[in-house]
Amino acid sequence: MIEATRMPPTDAPALRELAESSIALIERLQDASGAYPASPTFSAYRGYSWFRDGAFIADAMSSAGRVESASAFFDWCSGIVLARSEQIARIAARAAAGDPVPDRDMLPTRFTFDGADGADDWWDFQLDGYGTWLWAVVEHARRHGLDLGRWHPALALTVDYLVSSWSRPCFDWWEESADQVHVSTLGCIAAGLRAAAASDVIDPIRLGACSSAVDDILDTIRRRGTHNGHLAKWLGSPDVDASLLAVVSPLKVFPVSQKLGRATVDAVETDLAFSNGLHRYLRDTFFGGGQWPLLSCFLGLAHAAAGLTDRAFDQLRWAASTANSEGELPEQVGDQLLDSSRVGEWVERWGPVAQPLLWSHAMYLRLAVELGVCDVAASRGVTA
């Protein structure tokens, strides 16, 4: 974290106000079940919560001292996993027998607030969220001195699911390219399994499986998931994707202190940044391929980890500049589109871009906490 003794910037009060309002918005919209809605108004997201988005939201709330909010989300995740214990056992057994289940029988990526599968068609088979929730819940327990035993049965089942399935192609963060093995997905899985292995609640058999899987994942990434010294979008690709920033920070699978992590940050910034705003990847056409505030915040976290405080603040300020008059942050902005001809089809299909997007608010909050802009509540050691 950036040293708290550093002189705060002159715009710190405004940046802090948005961070505090982000906390309030996330708390207000969190469902009684513990689920974080992706967006309360966007037609395709309304009524659903994702493990991936939600885990990063929970991590941000945890970092800001909102222990009960984060714990409630992890309780929700735990309940969903436990309710699917037989399905997970079947998936793991079939994989071990060399007869893996089809994609349609894998766990979905999003759920209704009551924990049910979605009723409409979606790009559902994604593995990254399950790794991310493992990483986030272990970090949350470590940060606040909580007993992980509360979530142990679900952690064990998630380990079984990921150890058996990590090498399968699946949809990426952006719910695209289901025929590829994505490096950001592998990074999320590695972070989760590594966190589980470092906890004190995994039994010896699963501990060995975790450690072996992490070694295999990292070896796969190094051998097949890099290009010109940086992480690649998927195995065998020469391209970068902004989701790779999470593998650098906060997941720290390849931290910025390592050459591969530093080179990945540089490549993403070179290829995908414009005026501090980041595109997802160069051929993106979703709502025209705009710039995502949450990705700029991931970049800011990487800069902060490297001690590049001024550059990290630049990313925080740019993200703040995308808020509307009500202080709501969007999923993306359309100032510098990669393909403006593709905007209309998405607006016709789903309406305007999601705003607010809780994940955007969460990553802004996470970076604000990292930079010492947001006052963290004194919640250390509180059980929730």
Secondary structure by P-SEA (a helix, b strand, c coil): ccccccccccaaaaaaaaaaaaaaaaaaacccccccccccccccccccccaaaaaaaaaaaaaacaaaaaaaaaaaaaaaaaaaaaaaaaaaaaaaaccccccccccccccccccccccccccccccaaaaaaaaaaaaaaaacccccccaaaaaaaaaaaaaaccccccccccccccccccaaaaaaaaaaaaaaaacccccaaaaaaaaaaaaaaaaaaaacccccccccccccccccccccccccccccccccccaaaaaaaaaaaaccccccccccccccccccbbbbaaaaaaaaaaaaaacaaaaaaaaaaaaaaacccccccccccccccccccaaaaaaacccccccccaaaaaaaaaaaaaaccccccccccccc
